[in-house]
Amino acid sequence: MTELPSDKIVDVPGNPRPEGARIVWFEGVGGRNLRACIAPATAAEARGTCIVCPGRTEFIEKYFEVARELQDKGFAVLILDWPGQGLSERLLEDRQKGHIDRFETFMGALRNGLDAIEDLPRPYVSLAHSMGGAIALAAIGQNLVRVEAAAFCAPMWGLPLGRVQRYFIWAMRVMGRSDDFAIKPGPPEKFEENIVTHDEAHWKLHRALTDAAPDLSLGPVTWGWLGASLDIVQRITKPAILKTIDIPVFVASAAEEKLVDNRVHEQVVKHLPNHEHITVQGAMHEILMERPDKRAQFWAGFDRMLIRAGI
């Protein structure tokens, strides 16, 4: 594991680093160089470590606010830049292509990161958003990682795609077009057009970070990403796997969701032995990047999960 200087963190006004944050690099599947951030607990005695699993297009610095809040709760924090995202090594020459070959590459990154980074205090708690929710649920269900509690924010456990769309994705992969954009890049998004948050400050922060470091940015998905996503959600939503996940689980769905299929959340949680599921009214997909009252609902559920876990 190679530690790089602290200036490898992208700093912008209004987004202070978590106390003691530092960047580490580790080796992922296929020898890729992957970036992670460790922020120690600020309490005299650590409550444990929270493993933050971001969603698609996201990166470490976007979760600094979340990391500071977790430190306030007594946790050390680990945040990952997934393979192909943030400043981790990309899978394709075109950095803007949102691509993955298979979700095992993501899951291997999570496992390798935990193996490479020593002295993270136990117990482990995971906090996963969107695509990170598929990665975390798969890794937990397959016993690649062991956590004592797991929180999911608008998890990508299903995509709102019809039968014809699914067939087309399969066909494009068969024809060898997995590396091609499934959606062509368009003009820069305006806040009024966005479908992830009502909070303009959070929306602007993401743009400020990618403006400061364009290598953080990521464009639309490839056919390969879509196919790999369909593959993983089909596997992780099997009742036989879900029934083995007996840790306390908290799931928050966004009432104004337009990216993932909320119906699958209901189907999944009914097979989880120890769960709480809420729907945050008035929230779009990025609940943790929403207005304060919406974010507070997530954190209240997170705290109830910790109580159930005895953490």
N, C-alpha and C positions, 0 to 999 in steps of 0.2 A: 504494500500500500504506500503510495507516494503522496505526501502532503505538499500542496502548493501554497504560495504566499497568499495572505488574506486579500490582496487586491484582485484575486480571481473571483471574489464576490462582487456582483454588480450593485452598486449603490446609487440610489436616486433619492431626492428629497421626499420626506414623508413616509419613508419605509425603513426605519431603523433596524439594524441587525439585532437578532436575539443576542442576549448577553453571552459572550464567550464563543460565539459562532465561529467555526472554522471549516474550511473545505478539505475534503480528503478524496483521493482517487483510488479506485480499485478495478480489478479485472472482471469483466463480465463474460457471458457466453461468447465463444469465438475469439477471446482475447481482446475484446473491445475495452477501451478506457472509459470508465463511467465515473460520474461526479456525484458526490454526496455531501451533505452538510450535517455536522454534529454541533448541537448546542447543549451544554451541560445544564443540569438542574441548578437552579439558583437557591434552592432551599438548603438548609444545613444538612438534611438527609433526603436523598432522592426518593421520590414516590415510585419511580420506575422510569421506563423509557417509552415514549410514544413514537411509533414508526409512521411517518406521514407518507402516504402513497398518492401522489397527485394524479390529476386526470390528463387526458390528451391535450397537447399543446402547452401544458403547464411546466413549471420549473421551480427550482428551489426558492428563489427570491420572492416569488409570488406568495409564498406561505410564511413569510417572516412574521406577519401579524399573528397568524395561527400559532407559530412557534413561541412567540412571546407570551401568548395566552396560556399555552401549555406549560411554559416555565412558571408562570404565576400559579398554576395548579400543582407545582412541585415536580414536574417531569423533566427529564432530559429528553432531547428531541433529535430524531434522525429523519432527514428529508432526502429523497432520492431524485436525481434526474434520470428518467428511464432511458434505456438505449433508444437512440433516434430522437431524443428530445433534449431541450435545454442545451447545456454545454457538453453533455455526454456525446460519445462518438455516434455519428449517424450511420444508418445502414445503407444509404444510397448516396451517390455523388451529389445529387441535387438536395441540398439541406432543407429545402422547403417542402419536400414530399413527406407527408405524415404516414410513414410506412412501418410495418413490422412483418417479419416472416411468419412467426407463430408466437403465441402468448407464452410459451415456455421460455422464450428469450427474456421476457419481462420477469417471469417468475424466477429464473436463474439469477437475474440481476439482484432481486430481493434477497435470495438465499446467499449469494456470494457477498453481498454487502454486509449482511449480518455476520458472516464468517470472518470477513476481513477486518471489520472494525471491532476492536477489543474493548472490554471494560464498560459496555453499556449496562447500566444498572437494571436489574430485574425488579418487578415483573415487566413484561412487554405488553403494550396495548397498541393496536393498529387503528389508524384513522385514515380512511380511504375515500377518495372522491371519484365519481364517474368511472372512467376506464380503470383507475386505480382500484375501484371496488371489485371489478372483475378479476384483476390480478391478485388482490388480497384474498378474496373468497376462494379462488382456485388454489393458492398456495396453502391456505389454512386447511381446506378440504382434502388436499393431497398430502398433508403433514410435512410440507416442505419447510414451514415455519410453525413455531408454537408461540401463540400469544395467549394472554389470560383474559382478554376482552377485545372486541372488535366493533368499531363504529364505522358506519357507511353513510356518506353524504351523496344523495342522488346517484346511487351506484348504477353502472352500466351492466345490468344483468339481462338486458334485452334491448333490441333495437327496433324502432317502429317501421319495419320493412315488410312489404307484402310478398306473396309467393313469387310473383313475376320478378320483382327486384332481387330476391334471393337467387333465383335461377340465373339472372343476368350476371350477378357477382361470381357465381360458380363458373359460368361460361367464360368470363374474362380471365379468370385464373387458368382455366384449361387451355385457353389460347395463348398463354404465356404473357399476359399483360398485367401481371400482379404489380409490377413496378410503376405502372402508369397512374396518373391522377384519375380518381373516379369523378372528381369535381374540379373543373378548371379554376385556378386562382382568379379572384375578381378584384375590384377596386377596394381600397381600404374601407373597413366598416365604420359607420357612424354610430354613435351611442344610441340614437333613436332606432336604429335597425337591429341592435343586438338582442339575442334571445337567451342570455345567461344571467343577467342581473339588472335590478332596478337602481342599483347604487352607482352613480356616475363616478364617484371618487375611486371605487375599486376598479371600475372599467378603465379609467384613465391611468391608474397605477400600472396595470398590465401593459398598456401602450407605452408608458414612460420607460419601463424596463426594457422592452424590445427596441425602443428608439435608442436607448443608451447602449445597448448591446444587441445589434441585429442578429447575431448568431443564436440568440435565444429563441427567435421567432420560428414558427412552424406553420406551413400552409395546409391545404385540404388533404384528405386521406387518399390513399391509393386503393386499388382493387384488392391488393394483398392484405392491407389493414382490415378492410371490410370482411374479407373472407376469414381471416384469423379471428376476428371478433365474433363472427357467427359461430365459428368452431368452438370457441371457449365458452360462450354463454350456453350453448347446447349441453356442454359437459358439466358445467358447475351447477346447473339448475336441476340436476337429477335428484329426486327425493332421497335415494339411498345414500348419497354423499352428504346432503344437507343434514340428515338426521344424526350424522356422526359429529357434527359441529356443536358441541354441548357447552361452549363457553358463553358468557353473557354477550349478546349482540344488540346493538342499537342501529336502527335504520331510519333515516330521514328522507322522505320524498318531497319534491317540490311540486306544489299544486299547479304551477304554470309551466310545467315541463314540456320542452319541445325537442329534446335531443335523445333521451332514453325512454324506454317503455315502462311507465309506472305500473302497468298491470302485472308485469313479471315480479315486481317487488312483493305484491300480495301473494303471488304463487310461491315465492321463495320462503317468505317468513313463516308461512303456516307449517313448514317442515323443520324449522329451526327450534330446538327444544327450549331455548332460553333467550327470548328476544322481546324488544319493544319496537314498535313501528309507529312513526308519526308522519303526518303530512303537513308541511309548513304552508299555510295559506298565504297567498300573495307573494310567494317566492318563485323565482325562476331557478334554472338549473344549478347555478353556483351559490348554494345556500350560504356557504362560509364567506362569500364575497358579496353578500346582500346587505340590505339595510340593517341597522343594529337590532331592531326588534325581531327580525327573522333569524339573525345569527344567534341571538340569545336563546331562541327555542332549541336550536341545535345543541348549544352548550349545556342547557338544562338537561336534555336527554342524555348527553355524554356523561354528565355527573351522576345521573341516576344509574347508568350502566356501571360506573365505577363502584357505586355502593353495592350493587348486586354482585359484583366481582370481589368485593371485600378489599379493594385497592385504595 
